[in-house]
Amino acid sequence: MAELTPHELIARHRPTLDQALEAIRTRAYWSPHPEHPKAYGENGSLSLPEGKAAFDAVLGTRLDLGQPGTDDWVGGEVSPYGVELGVTYPHADVETLLPAMKAGRRAWRDAGAETRAVVCLEILKRISDRTMEFAHAVMHTSGQAFMMAFQAGGPHAQDRGLEAVAYAYVEQVRTPDTAEWVKPQGKRDPLTMTKQFTPVPRGIALLIGCNTFPTWNGYPGMFASLATGNAVLVKPHPRAVLPLALTVQVAREVLAEAGFDPNLVALAAERPGEGIAKTLATRPEIRIIDYTGSTAFGDWLETNARQAQVYTEKAGVNTVLVESTDNYKGMLANLAFSLSLYSGQMCTTPQNLLIPRDGIRTDEGPRSYDEVVADLARAIDGLLGDDTRANALLGAIVNPDVKARLEAAAGLGEVALASREISNPEFPRAVVRTPVIVKLDGAKPDDEAAYMSECFGPVSFAVAVDSASDAVELLRRTVREKGAMTVGAYTTDPEVEDAVREVCLEEAAQLSFNLTGGVYVNQTAAFSDFHGSGGNPAANAALTDGAFVASRFRVVEVREDA
């Protein structure tokens, strides 16, 4: 096995770390990870055919990570596209694995912030080299279409991991390693002390992975914890194990080559129905938890995992207020894409469209509420009219619960756009559905139960409101009571714009105004955009800011007389 010295890693990756530090300072666009498939296949990275071959080679195999405490082999993933992956993973006896994960923590802690950062960057570089393999793994566990799985599961996820490393580094070096303290005493000799300050990790971090974005949502917490000196136990979603298992495999290889204990990163796969997340989350060794998923389990973690610092991204009701626009066609096209992408299976996808019942002003003249909804339905139909294009945008329905919610939504109100089934010739067993739009009345209490609850999947509600001011107040109540990962607004009225802005500042919701081009409300860019705010019920943390990393370690001071 080749050995990687800290000096070699610093020489190799310090320039990238410095660029990442500059990017989070300026918030300007930057990424070291190419987001086009043609960029891969050179300098050690897998090409598109090589990545597919690597993915195919792992199917039906046992992924032996060489970690201690393995007492069984578990698996059972079935792709939303109908492919049985057949991969088995180590099942851990935690009474053996958790103590083993502690063994290497002193050397990892003493390595210092810079060495930890460049080791993390080496892990990310090797993952980047295998992006094409990871793309297929994400596609066949999440149901994302290939290009989205490649971009979101590959370079964009790697960007978020690097962003977390940059923030972790900043927070750790904020305090100097040493200080000479001299206090004048007048005529007497001054008091002098030497002080040492060491960032120390909390312990073992537990990453509870999600089904829809295993790497994109998983990498920030994983790399924030590892870069701040913690060991990381990765507990993937049972339907999306492979992308995170491959990540653990890479991390263990790099740690070992760099002279650290590979057990600083380990996998906790589970048997069907075992539900080990609750058991692990309350173990005293677990001091940090990162979780993306349902509100119910997120609330349970926040209430019961009292020994740990818990970071959760839960459910929210994302809202778009439509009051007026000077680019009606652009607005419709932008909303159509946002509602269709990955069949609405994103925590950032808009759900509620608040539209005044008297209509809106546009550059094409006034449009009534009914006309706006009908025009949006036509825009979606046009976008998804070609089945090949539709499959490339929609991907596949990730699980039966999403399909059931989609089918039930038609009974909640007047259907303005019915969902239709699309066949996928390459994957005949895939469940592919177009979005549904349901018209609801914001003044009817019976309708409120629907639009004030998250309906995860390709379901949106066109909610008629009495006025722009009523829309603003409904937006405020929705964010305050239910949370929101994203808010969008279309308006040419400065007063409405100010009112929406103030609501989002007061309720801590990330806001996008008048998107009519190639940027969409459900997409965020690492190093520039914050994903969530941590200030409303949808999430108690933001990806990624200083608060997301700072509580993963503590600074311990040792002082003595000089």
Helices and strands as residue ranges (DSSP letters): H 6-26, G 37-39, H 48-58, E 70-75, E 88-92, H 94-102, H 105-110, H 113-129, H 131-142, H 146-153, H 155-173, E 178-185, E 188-201, E 204-208, H 219-227, E 231-235, H 242-257, G 262-264, E 265-267, H 276-281, E 286-292, H 295-304, E 309-313, E 319-322, H 328-340, G 341-344, E 352-356, H 369-383, H 387-394, H 400-409, E 414-417, E 421-422, E 432-433, E 436-441, H 445-451, E 459-465, H 468-482, E 487-490, H 494-507, E 511-513, H 546-550, E 553-561
